């Protein structure tokens, strides 16, 4: 198949995101049952319903493709193309009424994130990108900010719990080293990075469904993504990610953690 990803997949991404948005809005800021998964992370009917709809759509349109979803696992994951779904990234934000959640849909080609979409249903925002080629916000081209040094950078990280296994003091050092530190941005932070509002996003303890769809948006907007060794993010993702407006800024940030 040609790797003209936009030609082959853009319409499907939009249709899938439209379906996910309708479900998210049906449940957001309404009373909804929250249950705990085995890892004690919360899950709702919105998470499950969105993923079920997207998996069914992928199965109909791209039956030879693989799928990895947060709620229902993987199937045919050795396929050339694998769709990676996080139906509600930021479920804790979702259940507390904060519009920092989003649906992430990624397409991995031969193990590498190739196309990605973030949809924020409540604010009506959608990011779409092809790795290393372009990124758009609601259809308009976007670019990361001009490169800054670490002491001038605007950072978003995850919660303290991401770093409380011996890395907490280094985490605090990173937050002190930057110009502005913000917390718990979920997938929304990567969209803002691609638009130039953040310079740096750094997280750990994640899964491939958290990142497969955000990587093409950041790199499509001219940014850098990698693990904490600055190696590319692939389907074999190890859990730690740094996304930045430049590779040099990412290098400075991971340097604080001794990487």
C-alpha positions in Angstrom: 0.0 0.0 0.0 1.1 3.5 -0.7 2.2 5.4 2.4 0.2 8.5 1.4 -1.4 8.3 4.9 -3.6 11.3 4.6 -5.1 10.1 1.3 -5.8 6.7 2.7 -6.8 7.4 6.3 -7.8 11.0 7.0 -11.4 10.6 6.3 -11.7 7.5 8.5 -9.9 9.3 11.3 -12.5 12.1 11.2 -15.4 9.8 11.0 -14.1 7.8 13.9 -13.4 10.9 16.0 -16.9 12.2 15.2 -18.4 9.0 16.6 -16.2 9.1 19.7 -17.1 12.8 20.3 -20.8 12.0 20.3 -20.3 9.3 23.0 -18.1 11.5 25.1 -20.5 14.4 25.1 -23.4 12.0 26.0 -21.6 11.2 29.3 -19.5 14.2 30.2 -20.6 16.2 33.2 -23.4 13.8 33.9 -23.8 11.2 36.6 -21.9 8.1 35.5 -20.8 4.9 37.2 -17.0 4.7 37.7 -15.4 1.3 38.4 -11.8 0.4 39.1 -9.8 -1.9 36.8 -7.2 -4.3 38.1 -4.5 -1.6 38.2 -7.0 0.6 40.2 -7.3 3.1 37.3 -10.9 4.2 36.7 -13.1 3.2 33.8 -16.5 4.3 32.7 -19.2 3.4 30.2 -17.9 6.2 28.0 -14.4 4.5 27.7 -15.9 1.2 26.8 -18.6 2.4 24.4 -16.1 4.6 22.5 -13.6 1.8 22.1 -16.2 -0.8 21.1 -17.5 1.6 18.3 -14.0 2.3 17.0 -13.0 -1.3 17.0 -16.1 -2.3 15.1 -15.5 0.5 12.5 -11.9 -0.5 12.0 -12.9 -4.2 11.6 -15.4 -3.2 8.9 -13.2 -0.9 6.9 -9.7 -2.3 7.5 -10.2 -6.0 8.4 -6.6 -7.0 7.9 -5.3 -4.4 10.3 -4.5 -5.0 14.0 -6.0 -3.2 16.9 -4.7 -2.3 20.4 -7.1 -0.6 22.8 -6.9 0.4 26.4 -10.0 -1.4 27.5 -10.1 -4.5 25.3 -6.5 -5.3 24.5 -4.9 -6.3 21.3 -5.7 -8.4 18.2 -3.6 -9.1 15.2 -0.8 -6.9 16.6 1.8 -8.2 14.2 0.0 -6.7 11.2 1.6 -4.1 9.0 -0.9 -1.5 10.2 -2.1 -1.5 13.8 -4.6 1.0 15.2 -4.0 2.1 18.8 -7.0 3.5 20.7 -7.2 5.4 24.0 -11.0 6.0 24.1 -10.8 8.5 27.0 -7.3 9.6 27.8 -7.6 11.3 31.2 -10.5 9.4 32.7 -9.9 11.1 36.0 -10.3 14.5 34.3 -13.4 13.2 32.6 -15.1 12.1 35.8 -14.3 15.3 37.6 -15.7 17.5 34.9 -12.4 18.9 33.6 -12.1 19.3 29.8 -8.5 17.9 29.7 -9.5 14.5 28.5 -9.5 13.4 24.9 -9.9 10.5 22.6 -6.5 9.4 21.0 -6.5 7.4 17.8 -3.1 6.3 16.4 -2.1 4.3 13.4 1.2 2.4 13.7 2.8 1.3 10.4 5.5 -1.4 10.6 6.0 -0.7 14.3 6.3 3.1 14.1 3.6 5.7 14.9 2.6 7.2 11.5 -0.7 9.0 11.9 -2.4 10.4 15.0 -5.5 12.2 16.2 -6.6 13.8 19.4 -10.2 14.9 19.8 -11.4 17.0 22.7 -15.1 16.7 22.5 -16.2 19.4 25.0 -14.0 22.2 23.5 -14.6 21.1 20.0 -10.9 20.8 19.3 -9.2 18.2 17.0 -5.5 17.6 16.2 -4.5 15.5 13.3 -0.9 14.8 12.2 1.3 12.6 10.0 4.7 11.9 11.5 7.4 14.3 10.2 5.1 15.8 7.6 2.4 18.1 9.0 0.0 18.7 11.9 -3.3 20.6 12.1 -5.6 21.9 14.7 -9.2 22.1 13.5 -7.9 21.9 10.0 -5.3 24.7 10.3 -1.6 24.0 10.1 0.3 24.3 13.4 4.0 24.3 14.4 5.9 23.9 17.7 7.4 27.0 19.3 10.8 28.3 18.3 13.5 26.4 20.3 14.1 27.6 23.9 16.6 26.6 26.4 15.5 24.6 29.5 15.4 27.6 31.8 13.0 29.4 29.4 10.8 26.4 28.7 7.1 25.8 29.5 6.8 22.3 30.9 3.8 20.0 31.4 4.3 16.7 33.4 2.1 14.0 34.9 1.2 13.8 38.5 3.7 13.3 41.4 2.8 9.6 41.5 4.6 9.2 38.1 7.9 9.9 39.9 7.5 8.7 43.5 9.6 5.5 43.0 13.0 7.2 43.6 12.8 9.9 40.9 10.8 12.5 42.9 13.7 14.8 43.7 14.9 14.8 40.1 11.3 15.6 39.1 11.3 18.6 41.4 14.7 19.6 40.0 13.2 19.6 36.5 10.2 21.7 37.6 12.6 24.2 39.2 14.8 24.3 36.2 12.1 25.5 33.7 10.4 28.9 33.4 6.8 27.5 34.0 5.7 24.0 35.1 2.2 22.7 34.8 0.7 19.4 35.7 -1.7 16.7 34.5 -2.3 18.0 31.0 -3.1 14.5 29.6 -3.2 14.3 25.8 -4.3 17.9 25.7 -0.8 19.0 26.6 0.7 17.3 23.5 -1.8 19.2 21.4 -0.8 22.5 23.0 2.9 21.5 22.5 2.3 21.0 18.8 0.7 24.5 18.7 3.6 26.2 20.4 2.0 26.8 23.9 4.1 24.2 25.7 7.8 23.5 24.9 8.2 20.3 26.8 6.1 17.4 28.0 7.7 14.6 30.1 5.9 11.5 31.5 6.6 8.0 32.5 4.7 4.9 33.4 2.5 5.1 30.3 1.3 2.6 27.8 1.4 2.6 24.0 -2.2 3.6 23.8 -1.3 6.9 25.6 1.3 7.9 23.1 0.9 6.2 19.6 -1.6 8.9 18.5 0.2 11.9 20.0 3.7 11.2 18.5 2.7 11.9 14.8 1.1 15.2 15.9 4.1 16.5 17.7 6.6 15.4 15.0 4.3 16.5 12.3 4.4 20.0 13.9 8.2 20.0 13.8 8.8 18.7 17.3 10.7 15.8 18.8 9.5 12.7 20.6 11.4 9.9 22.1 11.9 7.8 25.2 14.2 8.9 28.0 17.2 7.6 26.0 16.0 9.8 23.1 15.3 6.7 21.1 12.2 6.7 18.8 8.8 5.7 20.3 7.7 2.4 18.7 5.1 -0.3 19.3 7.5 -1.7 21.8 7.2 1.4 23.9 8.8 1.1 27.4 6.7 3.7 29.2 8.7 6.9 29.3 8.3 9.7 26.9 9.7 13.2 26.3 8.1 15.4 23.7 9.7 18.8 23.0 9.9 21.6 20.5 13.5 20.5 19.8 15.7 17.5 20.4 18.2 19.6 22.3 15.5 20.7 24.7 14.5 17.1 25.2 18.2 16.2 25.8 18.5 18.9 28.5 15.4 17.6 30.2 16.3 13.9 30.4 19.8 14.9 31.5 18.3 15.9 34.8 17.3 12.3 35.3 20.8 11.1 34.4 19.7 9.8 30.9 
